[in-house]
Amino acid sequence: MVVLTSIAILKVLQSPKKDTDVAIALDVSLAQAKTWLHRLVDAGVLEKRSKPVAYAIKPTGLFSSIQRIPNRG
């Protein structure tokens, strides 16, 4: 059930969305949507953005975690 819920949320979050939009899209209460969103943020799958508050899929991949490498000239 948890995996299916996570997949459903990831499909909804193809672009950043408010928690109310996620609740409406999944046809669940706002409290339930917030619970799921917070769990995915805690797991590092989603990020909570501010101004405006929205949830988005956390970027992953080669270039998202590399820090700037100094030039060795």
Sequence and secondary structure as in RCSB ss.txt:
>XXXX:A:sequence
MVVLTSIAILKVLQSPKKDTDVAIALDVSLAQAKTWLHRLVDAGVLEKRSKPVAYAIKPTGLFSSIQRIPNRG
>XXXX:A:secstr
 HHHHHHHHHHHTTS B HHHHHHHHT  HHHHHHHHHHHHHTTSEEEETTTTEEEE   STTTS        
